[in-house]
Amino acid sequence: MRLAVICLMALAACKKSPPPRAASDGSPLREVSITAKGFEPARIEVAPGQPVTLRFTRKVDPSCGDAVDVQGDPVRHMLPLDTPIDVKVTAPASGEIAFACPMNMYKGAVVVIGH
């Protein structure tokens, strides 16, 4: 019986995570929560030149994270409580695209990996 339980646990640990969800335009969708800790996750890895949709959802109120500024985007995206807001970005050939709350207390980035 123990062997069966160990085998089931090993299989569960090896199970691949589901592929990232896609936005309505087909780009990968990455969920970002704004909590008392800041952006979670704060680092989003993508391939060079890949378009990606960041879906920001603020989970706490009040919060410094009631809006997000994305590097290169002139629009400040307001983040109403518990309402997903999609922001589309395209990863550069290398480097990263930073995002932060208006006070720059919560920070994150879309980071290019691979070539």
Buried (B, 14 or more C-beta within 10 A) or exposed (E): EEEEEEEEEEEEEEEEEEEBEEBEEEBBBBBBBBBEEBBBEBEBBBEBEBBBBBBBBBBBEEBBBBBBBBEEBEEEBEBEEEEBBBBEBBBBEEEBBBBBBBEEEBEBBBBBEEE
